[in-house]
Amino acid sequence: MLSKIRDIVPRLLRLDRRLDEIKINQGIILSELRNGQRLPRLFDYGFKVFSQWDEDGILQHLTRNLEIRNHTFIEFGVEDFFESNCRFLLMKDRWSGLVIDGSETNIERLRSSYFYWRFPLQSIAAFITRENVESLLDKSGFDKELGILSVDVDGIDYYLLEALADWRASIVVVEYNAIFGAARRVTVPYDSNFQRNKAHASNLYYGASLAAFWGLLEKRGYALIGVNSVGSNAFFVRRELLNERVKEVSVSQCFRESSFREGRHANGELILMSAKVSASVISALPIVDLDSNQTIRVSDILPET
């Protein structure tokens, strides 16, 4: 029995590699088809290879049409990096990267993957806080003028980005919480030990609003250029890189409600209602209004029903 398992495992690994090669080739074809098109919204360029949603296509569009000096990326909150924003860039376009995740198990799985040794990728297992985030990124050895910075820790994302004032990525990708709406600049309070699945059983209490990220990055010379199709990730570009193919939009122009249903009951079962509808379960929880620097409740920003 053990000998059969030993025979099967290498075959499965080879199959996994072959499937990835097919996916990459499909991504190359889609990227070429999108190239040169003039589409009305950023997410119209989107497609999925290794990203969770349509971020691979969006980033292909941006990296083809922006003058990016350094083809480097740092992505954190990646789990094992098998599904991530920058893996396609790593494997198709040979970008160099650093990924960080709080789980030793996730990082070990990444390091044992067939592709880890084949591409210029570094990895760190560390729980990220605003106190250590800059020192962790420094370990990359990259110039602070990165190609892409992708932030997705499902929690204190705003504070981590705030702490990286010295890093000047050409493109910044952030996950926003659509429950918080388009109008208010709000975030969950800072907690160095914040974990989304422990902060509230619903899995809906995390992160910051799109307007919060816009307010922070606009002051640093970034322009919001759009969001993905499902209403989770937002894309910002350094203003001096904008051109006829990559243009600025406002928060109100591009904001999208999240279309996926990730809210959960206390027993862990999916609620299977839209985030907007199920938001009432976190209505009593605290959030920080960044304009007044006051702690308010989620219910203070939810529309009346």
C-alpha positions as CSV (number, residue, x, y, z in Angstrom):
1,M,0.0,0.0,0.0
2,L,2.8,2.4,1.0
3,S,4.6,1.7,-2.3
4,K,1.5,2.5,-4.3
5,I,1.2,5.8,-2.4
6,R,4.8,6.6,-3.1
7,D,4.2,6.0,-6.8
8,I,1.0,8.1,-6.9
9,V,2.4,11.2,-5.2
10,P,5.0,12.1,-7.8
11,R,2.4,11.5,-10.5
12,L,0.0,13.9,-8.8
13,L,2.8,16.5,-8.5
14,R,3.6,16.2,-12.2
15,L,-0.1,16.5,-13.0
16,D,-0.3,19.6,-10.9
17,R,2.6,21.1,-12.7
18,R,1.1,20.3,-16.1
19,L,-2.2,21.8,-15.2
20,D,-0.5,25.0,-14.1
21,E,1.4,25.1,-17.5
22,I,-2.0,24.9,-19.3
23,K,-3.4,27.7,-17.1
24,I,-0.4,29.9,-17.7
25,N,-0.7,29.4,-21.5
26,Q,-4.4,30.2,-21.3
27,G,-3.5,33.3,-19.3
28,I,-1.0,34.3,-22.0
29,I,-3.6,34.0,-24.7
30,L,-6.1,36.1,-22.7
31,S,-3.5,38.7,-22.0
32,E,-2.7,39.0,-25.7
33,L,-6.4,39.3,-26.5
34,R,-6.9,42.1,-24.0
35,N,-3.8,43.9,-25.1
36,G,-4.6,47.0,-27.1
37,Q,-8.3,46.9,-26.2
38,R,-10.0,50.0,-24.8
39,L,-12.5,48.8,-22.3
40,P,-14.7,51.0,-20.1
41,R,-13.9,49.7,-16.6
42,L,-10.7,48.3,-15.0
43,F,-12.3,45.0,-14.2
44,D,-13.3,44.5,-17.8
45,Y,-9.6,43.5,-18.4
46,G,-9.8,40.9,-15.7
47,F,-9.3,37.2,-15.8
48,K,-8.2,34.5,-13.4
49,V,-5.2,32.2,-13.6
50,F,-3.9,32.0,-10.0
51,S,-5.7,35.0,-8.5
52,Q,-8.8,34.5,-6.4
53,W,-11.0,36.5,-8.8
54,D,-9.9,38.5,-11.8
55,E,-6.8,40.2,-10.5
56,D,-4.4,38.4,-12.9
57,G,-6.0,40.1,-15.9
58,I,-6.1,43.5,-14.3
59,L,-2.5,43.3,-13.3
60,Q,-1.5,42.2,-16.8
61,H,-3.3,45.3,-18.2
62,L,-1.5,47.6,-15.7
63,T,2.0,46.1,-16.0
64,R,1.7,46.3,-19.8
65,N,0.6,49.9,-19.9
66,L,2.6,51.5,-17.1
67,E,6.3,52.4,-17.1
68,I,7.3,50.4,-14.1
69,R,11.0,50.6,-13.2
70,N,11.4,47.6,-10.9
71,H,9.6,44.3,-11.7
72,T,9.4,43.4,-8.0
73,F,6.4,42.6,-5.8
74,I,5.7,42.1,-2.1
75,E,2.4,40.4,-1.2
76,F,1.3,39.5,2.3
77,G,-1.7,37.6,3.6
78,V,-1.1,35.0,0.8
79,E,-1.7,31.7,2.7
80,D,0.4,29.3,0.7
81,F,0.6,31.6,-2.4
82,F,-1.1,29.0,-4.6
83,E,-4.0,31.4,-5.1
84,S,-2.6,35.0,-5.1
85,N,-2.4,38.2,-6.9
86,C,1.2,38.1,-8.1
87,R,1.9,34.4,-8.8
88,F,1.0,34.8,-12.5
89,L,3.5,37.7,-12.8
90,L,6.1,35.6,-11.1
91,M,5.7,32.6,-13.4
92,K,4.8,34.3,-16.7
93,D,6.8,37.5,-16.6
94,R,9.6,36.4,-14.2
95,W,9.0,39.2,-11.6
96,S,10.9,38.9,-8.4
97,G,8.9,38.7,-5.2
98,L,8.6,38.4,-1.4
99,V,5.5,36.8,0.2
100,I,4.6,36.8,3.9
101,D,2.1,34.8,5.8
102,G,1.5,34.2,9.5
103,S,1.3,30.4,9.2
104,E,4.4,28.3,9.2
105,T,2.4,25.5,7.6
106,N,1.4,27.7,4.7
107,I,5.0,28.9,4.1
108,E,6.4,25.3,4.4
109,R,3.8,24.2,1.8
110,L,4.9,27.0,-0.5
111,R,8.6,26.1,-0.1
112,S,8.0,22.5,-0.9
113,S,6.1,23.4,-4.1
114,Y,7.5,22.5,-7.5
115,F,7.7,26.2,-8.5
116,Y,9.3,27.7,-5.5
117,W,12.9,26.9,-6.5
118,R,12.3,27.6,-10.1
119,F,11.5,31.3,-9.8
120,P,12.9,34.3,-7.9
121,L,10.7,34.1,-4.9
122,Q,11.4,34.7,-1.2
123,S,9.0,33.9,1.7
124,I,8.7,34.7,5.4
125,A,6.4,33.1,8.0
126,A,5.5,36.0,10.4
127,F,2.4,37.5,12.0
128,I,2.4,41.1,10.6
129,T,1.8,44.2,12.8
130,R,2.4,47.9,12.2
131,E,5.3,47.6,14.5
132,N,7.2,44.9,12.5
133,V,5.9,45.3,8.9
134,E,8.6,47.7,7.7
135,S,11.4,45.5,9.1
136,L,9.8,42.5,7.4
137,L,9.7,44.2,4.0
138,D,13.3,45.3,4.4
139,K,14.4,41.7,4.4
140,S,13.4,41.5,0.8
141,G,16.5,43.5,-0.2
142,F,14.3,45.3,-2.8
143,D,14.4,48.9,-3.7
144,K,11.6,50.7,-1.9
145,E,10.3,51.7,-5.3
146,L,8.5,48.4,-5.7
147,G,6.6,47.3,-8.8
148,I,3.6,46.0,-6.8
149,L,2.6,46.0,-3.1
150,S,-0.4,43.8,-2.4
151,V,-2.0,44.0,1.1
152,D,-4.6,41.4,2.2
153,V,-4.5,40.3,5.8
154,D,-8.2,40.5,6.5
155,G,-7.9,42.8,9.4
156,I,-5.6,45.7,10.2
157,D,-4.7,46.3,6.6
158,Y,-5.2,50.1,6.8
159,Y,-2.6,50.4,9.7
160,L,-0.1,48.2,7.9
161,L,-0.3,50.4,4.8
162,E,-0.1,53.5,6.9
163,A,3.1,52.2,8.4
164,L,4.8,51.8,5.0
165,A,5.1,55.5,4.1
166,D,8.6,55.0,2.9
167,W,7.7,52.3,0.4
168,R,6.7,53.7,-3.1
169,A,5.2,50.9,-5.1
170,S,4.1,51.7,-8.6
171,I,0.9,49.8,-8.0
172,V,-0.8,49.2,-4.7
173,V,-3.5,46.5,-4.4
174,V,-5.7,46.5,-1.2
175,E,-8.7,44.5,-0.1
176,Y,-11.5,46.7,1.1
177,N,-14.6,45.8,3.2
178,A,-17.6,46.7,1.0
179,I,-19.9,46.5,4.1
180,F,-18.5,49.8,5.2
181,G,-19.9,51.5,2.1
182,A,-18.5,54.1,-0.2
183,A,-18.9,57.3,1.7
184,R,-17.1,57.0,5.0
185,R,-13.4,56.7,5.9
186,V,-13.5,53.9,8.5
187,T,-11.5,51.0,9.7
188,V,-11.5,48.4,12.5
189,P,-9.6,49.6,15.6
190,Y,-6.0,48.7,15.7
191,D,-5.2,45.4,17.5
192,S,-1.8,43.8,16.9
193,N,-3.3,40.4,17.5
194,F,-6.4,41.0,15.3
195,Q,-7.6,37.8,13.6
196,R,-10.7,38.0,11.5
197,N,-12.1,34.6,12.4
198,K,-11.7,35.4,16.1
199,A,-12.8,39.1,16.0
200,H,-16.4,38.0,15.2
201,A,-17.9,34.7,14.2
202,S,-19.7,36.2,11.2
203,N,-16.3,36.6,9.3
204,L,-17.6,40.1,8.2
205,Y,-15.7,42.3,10.7
206,Y,-12.4,43.2,9.3
207,G,-10.4,45.8,7.3
208,A,-11.3,49.2,6.1
209,S,-13.5,51.0,3.6
210,L,-12.5,51.9,0.1
211,A,-12.7,55.6,1.0
212,A,-10.3,55.0,3.9
213,F,-7.6,53.6,1.6
214,W,-8.2,56.3,-0.9
215,G,-7.8,59.0,1.8
216,L,-4.5,57.5,2.9
217,L,-3.0,56.9,-0.6
218,E,-4.2,60.0,-2.2
219,K,-2.1,62.0,0.2
220,R,0.9,60.0,-0.9
221,G,0.4,60.8,-4.6
222,Y,-1.6,57.8,-5.7
223,A,-4.7,57.7,-7.9
224,L,-7.5,55.2,-7.5
225,I,-8.0,53.5,-10.9
226,G,-10.7,50.9,-10.1
227,V,-11.7,47.8,-8.4
228,N,-12.2,44.1,-9.3
229,S,-15.5,42.7,-10.5
230,V,-16.7,41.2,-7.2
231,G,-16.1,44.2,-5.0
232,S,-13.1,43.2,-2.9
233,N,-9.8,44.5,-4.2
234,A,-9.0,48.1,-5.2
235,F,-6.1,49.2,-7.4
236,F,-4.1,52.4,-6.9
237,V,-1.3,53.7,-9.2
238,R,1.3,56.5,-8.6
239,R,-0.2,59.6,-10.1
240,E,2.9,60.3,-12.3
241,L,2.4,57.0,-14.1
242,L,-1.1,57.6,-15.3
243,N,-1.7,57.8,-19.0
244,E,-4.4,57.4,-21.6
245,R,-4.7,53.7,-20.9
246,V,-4.7,53.9,-17.1
247,K,-6.9,56.7,-15.7
248,E,-8.1,57.9,-12.4
249,V,-11.6,57.3,-11.1
250,S,-13.4,58.5,-8.0
251,V,-14.5,56.2,-5.1
252,S,-18.2,56.8,-6.0
253,Q,-17.5,56.0,-9.7
254,C,-15.9,52.6,-9.1
255,F,-17.2,51.3,-5.7
256,R,-18.8,47.9,-6.0
257,E,-20.8,46.0,-3.4
258,S,-19.2,42.6,-2.8
259,S,-21.1,39.9,-4.8
260,F,-19.8,36.9,-2.8
261,R,-21.5,35.6,0.3
262,E,-18.9,34.9,3.0
263,G,-20.9,35.8,6.2
264,R,-21.3,33.0,8.7
265,H,-23.6,32.0,11.5
266,A,-22.2,31.5,15.0
267,N,-22.0,27.8,14.3
268,G,-19.8,28.4,11.3
269,E,-22.3,27.7,8.6
270,L,-22.6,30.2,5.7
271,I,-25.4,32.7,6.0
272,L,-25.8,32.8,2.2
273,M,-27.1,36.3,2.2
274,S,-25.3,39.3,0.6
275,A,-22.8,41.1,2.8
276,K,-25.0,44.1,2.7
277,V,-28.0,42.2,4.1
278,S,-26.1,40.2,6.7
279,A,-24.1,43.3,7.9
280,S,-26.6,43.8,10.7
281,V,-24.9,41.0,12.7
282,I,-21.8,43.3,13.2
283,S,-23.8,46.5,13.7
284,A,-22.8,46.9,17.4
285,L,-19.1,46.5,16.8
286,P,-16.7,49.4,17.0
287,I,-15.0,51.1,14.0
288,V,-12.8,54.1,13.8
289,D,-14.0,57.2,11.9
290,L,-10.7,58.4,10.4
291,D,-12.0,61.9,9.7
292,S,-13.0,62.6,13.3
293,N,-10.6,60.1,14.9
294,Q,-13.6,58.9,17.0
295,T,-14.7,55.3,17.7
296,I,-18.2,54.8,16.4
297,R,-20.4,51.7,15.7
298,V,-20.9,49.9,12.5
299,S,-24.6,50.7,12.8
300,D,-23.7,54.4,12.5
301,I,-22.7,54.0,8.9
302,L,-25.2,51.4,7.8
303,P,-28.2,52.6,5.7
304,E,-31.5,52.7,7.5
305,T,-33.8,49.8,6.7
